[in-house]
Amino acid sequence: MPLILYQRDDCHLCDLALDVLAAARVPEFESVFIDDDAGLEARYGSRVPVLLCSDTGAELEWPFDAGRVGIFLGQATCPPAQ
């Protein structure tokens, strides 16, 4: 699966990001919680939520809306799995 949403437990912004991904009709992505992973915590700690295209390494940091997600998916050449 090429899209990963890095997030935290009990994160209001992460909940908003999930709503945005639903509004953008992103059909499939992996949710990865960084709370118990020291490496992910060091990389994404203050930046979550972050949407990553694992195929290209492109990242979209919060804040983003459905339009920005669509542009990101086009620019990152990382189409969601269908």
C-alpha positions, 0 to 999 in steps of 0.5 A: 500500500503506497500511502501511509498516514503517520499519527498519534493516539488521541490526536485531534489534528489526526482525527481531522486528517482522517476526515480530510482523507475521507473527503478526498476519497482516498480509498486505501491507506495505512495508519501508523501510530508513532507513539511507541516507536522511537525512530518514528517519534524522532522523525515525525514527533511534532509534525503529525499528521503526515501523509507519506507516499512510500513509493516516492518518499514524498510527504504532505504535512498538516495542515492539508485539505482535500484539494491539497491531498489531490494535488499531492497525489498527482505530484507525488505520482502516488495514486491510492490503491484501488 
